[in-house]
Amino acid sequence: MSGGVGVIRVLSDAPGARAFIDGVDMGPVPVDIKDVKAGEHIVQVKAPGFQPSERRVTVVAGGSQIVKFDLNQEAAGDQGLLKVVSMVPEAQVFIDGAAVGKVPQEKRVSAGEHPVVVRLDGYKQFEQKVRVEAGQTVTVQATLKPVGRLRILSTPSQATVLVNGLPVGKTPLDQEVETGETVVRLELAGFQPFEQTLTIEGGKTQTLSRELAVAGPSEAEMFAEQRGLSSFGARTLPRGRSTVDFDVGYPYFGTGRISVGAGKVSNMFGFDASVGVRTMLARSEIGLGGRMMFVDNEPFSAAAFTNLWWGSKLLDDSKRNGVTWDVGGLASLTAFTHVTITGRGYFEVWSDRHCPALDSSMTNGFEGTDPIQVCTQLKDGTISAQDAARVKKLIGTNTPDNDNAFGRENGARFMLSIIGEIAFDQEWNVYFILEGAPFQQTERALFTNLFSGSMPDTDYRIYARVGLTYKF
């Protein structure tokens, strides 16, 4: 035994007696009250139907003493009758903390307030404080509600648990709940709340284990995200988001495109992909594209992009076709999710066929049946001097034995673009694209009237488009 404390042993012959030291209930007697600090203490003993008794006890460090209480029964005139009944048989009754037997019970108690507890496994404990006046009979109807146990686990833990709308603790949790349908809800900051209705059965344990999903953006964040979607800027589309673009312009008179977000990798690199169609009448093309965002620091973003287009002249046998590959970079500034301004620089590489290959076995001398006029004139040598010079400038030849005329014309140039996108509605953008090949004299033959009847005489090397984007 350590210095500075002692032991008091409390005895009494009164049934149901309980010991108290300095007002603290130490349990039913006999009891050894250990580790009592040296000094003076008040020891009390109380029992139902008996007058309480108390003594002042001086504890000596390292000492042990026995204190016996002989309680006197209360006079009948100072007592009342306390009855405890319940519809549930076998329930145990406790009055003033002492077990008195199973329901129903009758017991004479002193006038005053008495705590009544009724217990039975599988039922919610009944507790009530009852005031008994001298000479009166008070009946307590103990309503025991059947209960089961509810064990709740979550990943991560420490989620707040609400049972039928009331908070009862945090996970992991093991608690008694009333039988019947019970609504359990789990809430944790940064995660989506989870709610489930369970049927609790008396005397049984129901286990609920749930891995909470990470919370997505709020409704306001979703609204801002949709409004700020961009088809042409450096900020890629989030996973689950898409855009549809329609525009008119030059050199392609009409373009349609669908873009789909693919999400982020390592929460840094964003990706999306697109498929589109465009036409300049002399050629219609289908294309695939993609963006990879590598900087996203609001309001600035940067990305790399690529597009691959292939097409031909429809509804004839002129054998005209071509492939165009664009690859480069984007840099964008976004203001208030409403306006995105993008600068774009890229290389445009192409391989075009303007004339069918020569075939002397065919009546017209070509593999195809519908060569355009300049191809026939080149083959027959009837092309004017002016047109011959123009052909030579555009594709590097004006003679039929050069592969550029009757094979494929290959070329490349560097392009610069400025793009503006304005969100005038939650679901709609209007956009414009202005681009060109500055400081370069290279014309693309495809964009001239000599090889495409729908084009002007000259490739002006300045192109523009305006259109609408639908965002969802």
C-alpha positions as CSV (number, residue, x, y, z in Angstrom):
1,M,0.0,0.0,0.0
2,S,1.4,3.4,-0.9
3,G,1.9,6.2,1.7
4,G,-0.9,8.7,2.3
5,V,-3.9,6.4,1.9
6,G,-5.7,3.8,3.9
7,V,-8.6,1.3,3.7
8,I,-12.1,1.4,5.3
9,R,-14.2,-1.8,5.4
10,V,-17.9,-1.0,5.7
11,L,-20.4,-3.6,7.2
12,S,-24.2,-3.7,7.8
13,D,-26.9,-6.3,8.4
14,A,-29.6,-4.2,6.7
15,P,-30.7,-5.8,3.4
16,G,-29.9,-3.8,0.3
17,A,-27.6,-1.5,2.2
18,R,-25.2,0.7,0.1
19,A,-22.1,2.5,1.3
20,F,-21.2,6.2,0.5
21,I,-18.0,8.1,1.2
22,D,-18.1,11.8,1.0
23,G,-21.4,11.5,-0.9
24,V,-20.0,9.0,-3.5
25,D,-21.8,5.7,-3.9
26,M,-19.2,2.9,-3.4
27,G,-21.7,0.0,-3.9
28,P,-23.5,-2.6,-1.8
29,V,-22.1,-3.6,1.6
30,P,-20.0,-5.3,2.7
31,V,-17.4,-3.3,0.8
32,D,-13.7,-2.5,1.1
33,I,-13.1,1.1,0.2
34,K,-9.5,1.2,-0.8
35,D,-7.0,4.1,-1.5
36,V,-8.8,6.5,0.8
37,K,-6.7,9.6,1.4
38,A,-5.5,10.1,5.0
39,G,-7.7,12.5,6.9
40,E,-11.3,12.8,8.0
41,H,-14.2,11.5,5.8
42,I,-17.9,11.1,6.1
43,V,-19.1,7.5,5.6
44,Q,-22.8,6.8,5.1
45,V,-24.9,3.7,4.8
46,K,-28.4,3.7,3.3
47,A,-30.9,0.9,2.9
48,P,-34.6,0.8,1.7
49,G,-36.9,0.9,4.8
50,F,-34.2,1.9,7.1
51,Q,-33.0,5.2,8.5
52,P,-29.7,6.2,7.0
53,S,-26.7,6.5,9.2
54,E,-23.4,8.3,8.9
55,R,-20.1,8.6,10.8
56,R,-17.0,10.7,10.7
57,V,-14.0,8.4,10.1
58,T,-10.3,9.5,10.4
59,V,-8.1,7.5,8.0
60,V,-4.4,7.0,9.0
61,A,-1.9,6.6,6.2
62,G,-1.2,2.9,5.8
63,G,-4.0,2.0,8.2
64,S,-7.1,-0.2,7.9
65,Q,-10.3,0.0,9.9
66,I,-13.7,-1.6,10.0
67,V,-16.9,0.4,10.4
68,K,-20.2,-1.4,11.2
69,F,-23.6,0.2,10.8
70,D,-26.7,-1.1,12.6
71,L,-29.5,0.7,10.8
72,N,-32.9,1.3,12.5
73,Q,-36.1,0.6,10.6
74,E,-38.1,3.6,9.7
75,A,-41.3,4.2,11.5
76,A,-44.4,3.2,9.5
77,G,-45.7,6.7,9.8
78,D,-42.7,8.0,7.9
79,Q,-43.1,5.5,5.0
80,G,-45.1,5.0,1.9
81,L,-45.7,2.0,-0.4
82,L,-44.0,1.8,-3.8
83,K,-45.3,-0.7,-6.3
84,V,-43.5,-1.6,-9.5
85,V,-45.3,-3.4,-12.3
86,S,-44.6,-4.2,-16.0
87,M,-46.2,-6.1,-18.9
88,V,-42.9,-7.9,-19.4
89,P,-42.4,-10.8,-17.0
90,E,-39.0,-11.7,-15.5
91,A,-37.8,-8.1,-15.4
92,Q,-35.6,-7.2,-12.5
93,V,-36.5,-4.3,-10.2
94,F,-34.0,-2.0,-8.5
95,I,-35.0,0.6,-5.9
96,D,-32.5,3.0,-4.6
97,G,-29.8,1.0,-6.4
98,A,-30.6,-2.2,-4.6
99,A,-32.1,-5.3,-6.3
100,V,-35.5,-6.2,-4.8
101,G,-36.6,-9.0,-7.2
102,K,-38.7,-9.5,-10.3
103,V,-41.9,-7.6,-11.3
104,P,-44.4,-7.2,-9.8
105,Q,-42.9,-5.8,-6.6
106,E,-44.2,-3.9,-3.5
107,K,-41.9,-2.3,-1.0
108,R,-42.2,0.1,1.9
109,V,-39.9,3.0,1.5
110,S,-39.2,6.2,3.4
111,A,-40.9,9.4,2.4
112,G,-39.0,11.2,-0.3
113,E,-37.5,10.6,-3.8
114,H,-36.4,7.1,-4.9
115,P,-34.8,6.0,-8.2
116,V,-36.5,3.0,-9.8
117,V,-34.8,0.9,-12.4
118,V,-36.3,-2.1,-14.3
119,R,-34.0,-4.2,-16.5
120,L,-34.3,-7.3,-18.7
121,D,-31.9,-8.4,-21.5
122,G,-33.2,-7.6,-24.9
123,Y,-35.2,-4.5,-23.7
124,K,-34.3,-0.9,-23.1
125,Q,-33.7,-0.2,-19.5
126,F,-36.5,1.7,-17.7
127,E,-35.5,4.5,-15.3
128,Q,-37.7,6.8,-13.3
129,K,-37.4,8.9,-10.1
130,V,-40.4,8.5,-7.9
131,R,-41.5,10.7,-5.0
132,V,-43.3,8.9,-2.3
133,E,-45.2,10.7,0.4
134,A,-45.7,9.2,3.9
135,G,-48.8,7.0,4.0
136,Q,-49.2,7.0,0.2
137,T,-49.1,4.2,-2.3
138,V,-47.3,5.0,-5.6
139,T,-47.5,2.6,-8.6
140,V,-44.9,2.7,-11.3
141,Q,-45.8,1.2,-14.7
142,A,-42.5,0.2,-16.2
143,T,-42.8,0.1,-20.0
144,L,-40.0,-1.9,-21.4
145,K,-39.3,-1.5,-25.1
146,P,-37.6,-4.3,-27.0
147,V,-34.2,-3.4,-28.3
148,G,-31.5,-4.9,-30.5
149,R,-27.9,-3.9,-30.9
150,L,-26.6,-1.8,-33.7
151,R,-22.9,-2.1,-34.6
152,I,-21.8,0.6,-37.1
153,L,-18.4,0.7,-38.9
154,S,-17.1,3.1,-41.5
155,T,-14.0,3.7,-43.6
156,P,-12.7,6.2,-42.7
157,S,-13.7,6.1,-39.1
158,Q,-15.0,8.9,-36.9
159,A,-18.1,9.5,-39.0
160,T,-21.0,11.0,-37.1
161,V,-23.8,8.5,-36.7
162,L,-27.4,9.7,-36.7
163,V,-30.2,7.3,-35.7
164,N,-33.7,8.4,-36.7
165,G,-32.3,11.9,-37.1
166,L,-30.6,12.1,-33.7
167,P,-26.8,12.1,-33.3
168,V,-25.7,9.1,-31.1
169,G,-21.9,9.1,-31.5
170,K,-19.1,8.4,-34.0
171,T,-17.9,5.3,-35.7
172,P,-17.0,2.7,-34.7
173,L,-20.2,2.5,-32.6
174,D,-22.0,-0.3,-30.7
175,Q,-25.3,0.8,-29.3
176,E,-28.7,-0.4,-28.2
177,V,-31.6,0.8,-30.4
178,E,-35.3,0.2,-30.3
179,T,-36.7,-2.5,-32.5
180,G,-38.4,-1.8,-35.8
181,E,-37.4,0.3,-38.8
182,T,-34.4,2.5,-38.0
183,V,-32.9,5.1,-40.3
184,V,-29.1,5.3,-40.0
185,R,-27.1,8.1,-41.5
186,L,-23.3,8.6,-41.6
187,E,-21.8,12.0,-42.1
188,L,-18.1,13.0,-42.4
189,A,-16.6,16.2,-43.8
190,G,-15.2,15.7,-47.3
191,F,-17.3,12.6,-47.9
192,Q,-20.7,11.9,-49.3
193,P,-23.3,11.2,-46.6
194,F,-24.7,7.7,-46.5
195,E,-28.2,6.7,-45.3
196,Q,-29.8,3.3,-45.0
197,T,-33.0,2.0,-43.3
198,L,-32.5,-1.1,-41.2
199,T,-35.0,-3.4,-39.5
200,I,-33.8,-4.0,-35.9
201,E,-35.0,-7.2,-34.1
202,G,-35.1,-7.6,-30.4
203,G,-32.1,-9.4,-28.8
204,K,-30.2,-9.4,-32.1
205,T,-27.1,-7.5,-33.3
206,Q,-27.3,-5.7,-36.7
207,T,-24.0,-4.7,-38.3
208,L,-23.6,-1.9,-40.8
209,S,-20.2,-1.4,-42.5
210,R,-19.7,1.2,-45.1
211,E,-16.9,2.7,-47.1
212,L,-17.8,6.4,-47.6
213,A,-17.4,7.9,-51.0
214,V,-15.3,11.0,-51.4
215,A,-17.6,14.0,-51.8
216,G,-18.0,15.5,-55.2
217,P,-18.2,19.2,-55.9
218,S,-21.1,21.2,-54.5
219,E,-24.1,22.3,-56.7
220,A,-22.5,25.8,-57.0
221,E,-19.2,24.3,-58.0
222,M,-20.9,22.1,-60.6
223,F,-22.7,25.1,-62.0
224,A,-19.4,27.1,-62.2
225,E,-17.7,24.1,-63.8
226,Q,-20.3,23.7,-66.5
227,R,-20.4,27.4,-67.3
228,G,-16.6,27.4,-67.6
229,L,-16.3,24.5,-70.0
230,S,-14.1,25.2,-73.0
231,S,-13.8,23.3,-76.3
232,F,-10.8,25.1,-77.6
233,G,-8.9,26.4,-74.5
234,A,-6.1,24.7,-72.6
235,R,-8.2,23.6,-69.7
236,T,-9.5,20.1,-70.6
237,L,-13.0,18.8,-70.0
238,P,-13.5,17.0,-66.6
239,R,-14.5,13.4,-66.7
240,G,-18.2,13.1,-67.4
241,R,-18.4,16.4,-69.2
242,S,-18.9,16.9,-73.0
243,T,-19.2,19.7,-75.5
244,V,-20.7,19.9,-79.0
245,D,-19.5,22.6,-81.4
246,F,-21.0,24.0,-84.6
247,D,-19.3,26.7,-86.7
248,V,-19.1,28.4,-90.1
249,G,-16.2,30.0,-91.7
250,Y,-13.3,29.9,-94.2
251,P,-11.7,27.8,-95.6
252,Y,-14.0,25.1,-94.1
253,F,-17.6,26.3,-94.6
254,G,-19.0,24.1,-91.8
255,T,-17.5,22.2,-88.9
256,G,-19.1,20.0,-86.3
257,R,-17.3,18.4,-83.3
258,I,-18.0,16.5,-80.1
259,S,-15.4,16.6,-77.2
260,V,-15.5,14.3,-74.2
261,G,-13.6,14.7,-71.0
262,A,-11.3,11.8,-69.9
263,G,-10.3,13.1,-66.5
264,K,-7.0,13.7,-64.8
265,V,-3.9,11.6,-64.1
266,S,-2.0,12.2,-60.8
267,N,-4.5,15.1,-60.3
268,M,-2.3,17.2,-62.6
269,F,-2.4,16.0,-66.3
270,G,-5.9,16.4,-67.8
271,F,-7.0,14.7,-71.0
272,D,-10.0,14.9,-73.4
273,A,-10.7,13.6,-76.9
274,S,-12.8,14.8,-79.8
275,V,-14.3,13.6,-83.1
276,G,-15.4,15.9,-85.8
277,V,-16.5,16.5,-89.4
278,R,-15.9,19.5,-91.7
279,T,-16.4,20.4,-95.3
280,M,-15.2,22.9,-97.9
281,L,-17.5,21.2,-100.5
282,A,-14.4,20.3,-102.6
283,R,-13.4,18.0,-99.8
284,S,-15.3,16.6,-96.7
285,E,-13.2,15.3,-93.8
286,I,-13.5,13.4,-90.5
287,G,-11.1,14.0,-87.7
288,L,-9.9,12.8,-84.3
289,G,-8.3,15.1,-81.7
290,G,-7.0,15.3,-78.2
291,R,-5.7,17.7,-75.6
292,M,-3.3,17.1,-72.7
293,M,-3.3,19.8,-70.0
294,F,-0.1,20.1,-68.0
295,V,-0.7,23.4,-66.2
296,D,-3.9,24.4,-64.4
297,N,-3.3,27.4,-62.2
298,E,-6.4,29.5,-62.2
299,P,-6.8,31.7,-64.3
300,F,-3.9,30.4,-66.4
301,S,-3.7,27.0,-68.1
302,A,-1.5,25.4,-70.7
303,A,-1.8,22.3,-72.8
304,A,-0.6,20.4,-75.9
305,F,-3.0,19.3,-78.6
306,T,-3.2,17.4,-81.8
307,N,-5.8,16.8,-84.5
308,L,-5.7,14.3,-87.4
309,W,-8.1,14.9,-90.3
310,W,-8.7,12.7,-93.4
311,G,-11.1,13.3,-96.2
312,S,-11.9,13.2,-99.9
313,K,-14.3,14.6,-102.5
314,L,-17.6,12.9,-102.2
315,L,-19.9,11.7,-105.0
316,D,-17.2,11.7,-107.8
317,D,-14.3,9.6,-109.0
318,S,-11.7,12.4,-109.1
319,K,-9.5,10.5,-106.5
320,R,-8.9,13.7,-104.6
321,N,-8.1,13.0,-100.9
322,G,-5.9,14.2,-98.2
323,V,-4.7,14.0,-94.6
324,T,-3.9,16.9,-92.3
325,W,-2.1,16.6,-89.0
326,D,-2.0,19.5,-86.5
327,V,0.2,19.4,-83.4
328,G,1.1,22.2,-81.1
329,G,0.4,24.0,-77.8
330,L,-2.3,26.1,-76.2
331,A,-2.2,28.8,-73.4
332,S,-5.4,30.2,-72.0
333,L,-6.7,32.8,-69.5
334,T,-10.2,32.5,-68.0
335,A,-12.1,35.3,-66.4
336,F,-15.0,34.6,-64.0
337,T,-15.8,31.3,-65.8
338,H,-17.4,33.4,-68.5
339,V,-14.6,34.3,-70.9
340,T,-11.7,32.2,-72.1
341,I,-9.0,33.7,-74.3
342,T,-6.6,31.2,-75.9
343,G,-3.4,31.6,-77.9
344,R,-2.5,28.6,-80.0
345,G,0.6,27.8,-82.0
346,Y,1.0,24.6,-84.0
347,F,2.5,22.9,-87.1
348,E,0.1,22.0,-89.9
349,V,1.4,19.1,-91.9
350,W,-0.5,17.8,-95.0
351,S,-0.4,15.2,-97.7
352,D,-2.9,15.9,-100.6
353,R,-3.8,14.2,-103.8
354,H,-5.2,16.6,-106.4
355,C,-5.2,14.5,-109.5
356,P,-5.6,10.8,-110.2
357,A,-2.5,8.7,-111.1
358,L,-1.8,8.4,-114.8
359,D,-2.9,5.1,-116.4
360,S,-2.4,4.7,-120.2
361,S,-4.7,1.7,-120.3
362,M,-7.7,3.9,-119.5
363,T,-9.5,5.9,-122.2
364,N,-8.9,9.2,-120.4
365,G,-5.4,8.3,-119.4
366,F,-6.2,8.5,-115.6
367,E,-7.1,5.9,-113.0
368,G,-10.2,7.9,-112.1
369,T,-13.1,8.8,-114.3
370,D,-13.6,12.4,-113.0
371,P,-10.3,14.3,-113.0
372,I,-10.6,18.0,-112.4
373,Q,-9.9,20.3,-115.3
374,V,-6.4,21.4,-114.3
375,C,-5.3,17.7,-114.1
376,T,-6.6,17.0,-117.7
377,Q,-4.8,20.2,-118.9
378,L,-1.6,19.2,-117.2
379,K,-1.7,15.7,-118.8
380,D,-2.6,17.0,-122.3
381,G,-0.3,20.0,-122.2
382,T,-3.1,22.4,-122.9
383,I,-2.8,24.4,-119.7
384,S,-2.3,28.1,-120.1
385,A,1.0,29.7,-119.3
386,Q,-0.6,31.7,-116.4
387,D,-2.1,28.6,-114.9
388,A,1.0,26.6,-115.4
389,A,3.0,29.2,-113.5
390,R,0.4,29.1,-110.8
391,V,0.5,25.3,-110.5
392,K,4.3,25.4,-110.3
393,K,4.2,27.9,-107.5
394,L,1.6,25.9,-105.6
395,I,2.8,22.4,-105.9
396,G,6.3,22.8,-107.4
397,T,5.6,21.5,-110.9
398,N,3.7,22.2,-114.2
399,T,4.6,19.1,-116.1
400,P,2.8,15.7,-116.2
401,D,5.9,13.7,-115.3
402,N,6.3,15.2,-111.8
403,D,4.9,13.2,-108.9
404,N,3.6,16.3,-107.2
405,A,0.9,16.7,-109.9
406,F,-0.2,13.1,-110.2
407,G,1.1,11.8,-107.0
408,R,0.8,13.4,-103.5
409,E,1.7,16.9,-102.6
410,N,3.3,17.2,-99.2
411,G,3.8,20.3,-97.2
412,A,4.0,22.0,-93.8
413,R,3.7,25.4,-92.2
414,F,3.5,27.0,-88.7
415,M,0.1,28.5,-87.7
416,L,-0.9,31.0,-85.0
417,S,-4.4,31.3,-83.6
418,I,-6.4,33.6,-81.3
419,I,-9.6,32.1,-79.9
420,G,-12.3,33.7,-77.8
421,E,-15.0,31.8,-76.0
422,I,-17.9,33.6,-74.2
423,A,-20.4,31.8,-71.9
424,F,-23.6,33.7,-72.5
425,D,-25.6,30.9,-70.8
426,Q,-25.1,28.0,-68.4
427,E,-25.1,25.6,-71.3
428,W,-24.0,27.7,-74.3
429,N,-20.8,29.4,-75.5
430,V,-20.3,31.6,-78.5
431,Y,-16.7,31.4,-80.0
432,F,-14.6,32.9,-82.7
433,I,-11.3,31.6,-84.1
434,L,-8.9,33.8,-86.1
435,E,-5.7,32.1,-87.4
436,G,-3.1,32.3,-90.1
437,A,0.4,31.6,-91.2
438,P,2.3,34.8,-90.5
439,F,5.6,35.7,-92.2
440,Q,5.2,32.7,-94.6
441,Q,4.4,32.8,-98.3
442,T,3.4,29.2,-98.5
443,E,-0.1,28.7,-99.9
444,R,-1.9,25.5,-99.6
445,A,-3.0,24.3,-103.1
446,L,-6.2,22.8,-101.6
447,F,-7.4,26.2,-100.6
448,T,-7.2,27.7,-104.1
449,N,-9.8,27.7,-106.9
450,L,-7.4,26.0,-109.3
451,F,-7.6,22.7,-107.3
452,S,-10.9,23.3,-105.3
453,G,-13.7,25.0,-107.2
454,S,-15.3,26.2,-104.0
455,M,-12.3,28.3,-102.9
456,P,-11.1,31.8,-104.0
457,D,-8.2,32.1,-106.5
458,T,-5.7,32.7,-103.7
459,D,-5.0,31.1,-100.3
460,Y,-5.0,34.2,-98.2
461,R,-3.4,32.4,-95.3
462,I,-5.8,34.2,-92.9
463,Y,-8.8,32.1,-91.7
464,A,-11.8,32.7,-89.5
465,R,-14.6,30.7,-87.9
466,V,-17.5,31.6,-85.6
467,G,-19.8,29.2,-83.9
468,L,-21.7,27.9,-80.9
469,T,-20.8,25.3,-78.2
470,Y,-23.4,23.3,-76.3
471,K,-22.0,22.2,-72.9
472,F,-23.3,19.3,-70.8
